[in-house]
């Protein structure tokens, strides 16, 4: 339908009534033409803008359709006709979007839920480099969700393993905090490798501190008891404790300082105690009491600070030596036992009447002699080999051999080992020669002395 306007006759009638000239009427027509043209232009503009708006809406909705189908992996059959009328394109797009949103609403929720769970796992494990999962992204398809679920499964396995590690480390740290008198340990909320490394480093630091404090505590308690005995005071052993913090050690140090002052203020009693203590220590290591020329302080009848220092230094030196070479003293005791047992049985074997007594007693005596002989032949060389290591170490540290009852044990053991080597080799040869096939050996028979 085209626009047709027939108003010329009416206008000319009106203009004639006004009394306009022909020239003025032409001007009026010209003005009217301009106004009509302007009206059409404005209408055309409004219509164009409406078309562009509809195009924008249609294209936006169609782009959204493509994006959602891509995000949810719905294929590429968009159902879009770009040449269709705009109002039809918009209507089709609206319906298409509605159907897509209804079909994918649960899938989007599932994706968001799993992605949040994945982020929580990353946070717990302190993982910053998250690769393809650094952001939510625009893909909400089933393949993406499956990939997220697989990653969650892997991370939860690591979380489980790290939980066991962190719990064990937390128990160790709690124990260390308690032993060192620190504030209760709060387990971490994260389970990443960085957290585990920090915990291990903390354990290493605190363990080293605890070991130092325990060693210092033991040393101070020993020193405390020594000073208490020296000053004649009642021995006050600190109560058994599992806490070895600096405060506990500092309190013992204060007590030691008090006792050291008491020692200095009562030198005669301290000197007398040290002389008795030296006699005990020398006796423990079978050391010959030094002569007055060798150690005049032990024979001093005028106790003074110099005498106190000399006696105390010697007592401390021997105590440390006994502590350091306690394994050697144990070996010396074992050696003495083997030799004593062997010597006793040698003396008994020279008695011709030992086998004329009751038969049971005779059998026991023979078994005892055999046992002593085997210990002498087999155990004694092994004891000597162990002793040699400690005796050489003692000689290197103190610059003198270890003397036991006036005997240079280092020389003695070396000579014994030289004698025992050929005997050992001979025994080895004899054993190999005397090996008997059990199938060829004569049956066991009860001997007359056993009845």
DAHU-V439918 format. One record per backbone hydrogen bond with DSSP energy under -1.0 kcal/mol. CO is the residue of the C=O (numbers start at 1). NH is the residue of the N-H. If there is no record, write none. Layout:
BEGIN
co = {CO & CO}
nh = {NH & NH}
END
This chain:
BEGIN
co = {7 & 8 & 9 & 10 & 11 & 12 & 13 & 14 & 15 & 15 & 21 & 22 & 23 & 24 & 25 & 26 & 27 & 28 & 29 & 30 & 31 & 32 & 33 & 34 & 35 & 36 & 37 & 38 & 39 & 40 & 41 & 42 & 43 & 44 & 45 & 46 & 47 & 48 & 49 & 50 & 51 & 52 & 53 & 54 & 55 & 56 & 57 & 58 & 59 & 60 & 61 & 62 & 63 & 64 & 65 & 66 & 67 & 68 & 69 & 71 & 76 & 81 & 85 & 86 & 87 & 88 & 89 & 90 & 91 & 92 & 93 & 94 & 95 & 96 & 97 & 98 & 99 & 100 & 101 & 104 & 105 & 106 & 107 & 108 & 109 & 110 & 111 & 112 & 113 & 114 & 115 & 116 & 117 & 118 & 119 & 120 & 121 & 122 & 123 & 124 & 128 & 130 & 131 & 141 & 142 & 143 & 144 & 145 & 146 & 147 & 148 & 149 & 150 & 151 & 152 & 153 & 154 & 155 & 156 & 157 & 158 & 159 & 160 & 161 & 162 & 163 & 164 & 165 & 166 & 167 & 168 & 169 & 170 & 171 & 172 & 173 & 174 & 175 & 176 & 177 & 178 & 179 & 192 & 193 & 194 & 195 & 196 & 197 & 198 & 199 & 200 & 201 & 202 & 203 & 204 & 205 & 206 & 207 & 208 & 209 & 210 & 211 & 212 & 213 & 214 & 215 & 216 & 217 & 218 & 219 & 220 & 221 & 222 & 223 & 224 & 225 & 226 & 227 & 228 & 245 & 246 & 247 & 248 & 249 & 250 & 251 & 252 & 253 & 254 & 255 & 256 & 257 & 258 & 259 & 260 & 261 & 266 & 267 & 268 & 269 & 270 & 271 & 272 & 273 & 274 & 275 & 276 & 277 & 278 & 279 & 280 & 281 & 282 & 283 & 286 & 291 & 295 & 296 & 304 & 305 & 306 & 307 & 308 & 309 & 310 & 311 & 312 & 313 & 314 & 315 & 316 & 317 & 318 & 319 & 320 & 321 & 325 & 326 & 327 & 328 & 329 & 330 & 331 & 332 & 333 & 334 & 335 & 336 & 337 & 338 & 339 & 340 & 341 & 342 & 343 & 344 & 345 & 348 & 351 & 353 & 358 & 359 & 360 & 361 & 362 & 363 & 364 & 365 & 366 & 367 & 368 & 369 & 370 & 371 & 372 & 373 & 374 & 375 & 375 & 379 & 380 & 381 & 382 & 383 & 384 & 385 & 386 & 387 & 388 & 389 & 390 & 391 & 392 & 393 & 394 & 395 & 402 & 404 & 407 & 407 & 408 & 409 & 410 & 411 & 412 & 413 & 414 & 415 & 416 & 417 & 420 & 421 & 422 & 423 & 424 & 425 & 426 & 427 & 428 & 429 & 430 & 437 & 447 & 448}
nh = {11 & 12 & 13 & 14 & 15 & 16 & 17 & 18 & 19 & 20 & 25 & 26 & 27 & 28 & 29 & 30 & 31 & 32 & 33 & 34 & 35 & 36 & 37 & 38 & 39 & 40 & 41 & 42 & 43 & 44 & 45 & 46 & 47 & 48 & 49 & 50 & 51 & 52 & 53 & 54 & 55 & 56 & 57 & 58 & 59 & 60 & 61 & 62 & 63 & 64 & 65 & 66 & 67 & 68 & 69 & 70 & 71 & 72 & 74 & 140 & 78 & 84 & 89 & 90 & 91 & 92 & 93 & 94 & 95 & 96 & 97 & 98 & 99 & 100 & 101 & 102 & 103 & 104 & 105 & 108 & 109 & 110 & 111 & 112 & 113 & 114 & 115 & 116 & 117 & 118 & 119 & 120 & 121 & 122 & 123 & 124 & 125 & 127 & 126 & 191 & 130 & 133 & 134 & 145 & 146 & 147 & 148 & 149 & 150 & 151 & 152 & 153 & 154 & 155 & 156 & 157 & 158 & 159 & 160 & 161 & 162 & 163 & 164 & 165 & 166 & 167 & 168 & 169 & 170 & 171 & 172 & 173 & 174 & 175 & 176 & 177 & 178 & 179 & 180 & 182 & 181 & 244 & 196 & 197 & 198 & 199 & 200 & 201 & 202 & 203 & 204 & 205 & 206 & 207 & 208 & 209 & 210 & 211 & 212 & 213 & 214 & 215 & 216 & 217 & 218 & 219 & 220 & 221 & 222 & 223 & 224 & 225 & 226 & 227 & 228 & 229 & 230 & 231 & 233 & 249 & 250 & 251 & 252 & 253 & 254 & 255 & 256 & 257 & 258 & 259 & 260 & 261 & 262 & 263 & 264 & 265 & 270 & 271 & 272 & 273 & 274 & 275 & 276 & 277 & 278 & 279 & 280 & 281 & 282 & 283 & 284 & 285 & 287 & 286 & 405 & 295 & 298 & 299 & 308 & 309 & 310 & 311 & 312 & 313 & 314 & 315 & 316 & 317 & 318 & 319 & 320 & 321 & 322 & 323 & 324 & 325 & 329 & 330 & 331 & 332 & 333 & 334 & 335 & 336 & 337 & 338 & 339 & 340 & 341 & 342 & 343 & 344 & 345 & 346 & 347 & 348 & 349 & 351 & 354 & 356 & 362 & 363 & 364 & 365 & 366 & 367 & 368 & 369 & 370 & 371 & 372 & 373 & 374 & 375 & 376 & 377 & 378 & 379 & 380 & 383 & 384 & 385 & 386 & 387 & 388 & 389 & 390 & 391 & 392 & 393 & 394 & 395 & 396 & 397 & 398 & 399 & 409 & 407 & 404 & 409 & 412 & 413 & 414 & 415 & 416 & 417 & 418 & 419 & 420 & 421 & 424 & 425 & 426 & 427 & 428 & 429 & 430 & 431 & 432 & 433 & 434 & 440 & 450 & 451}
END
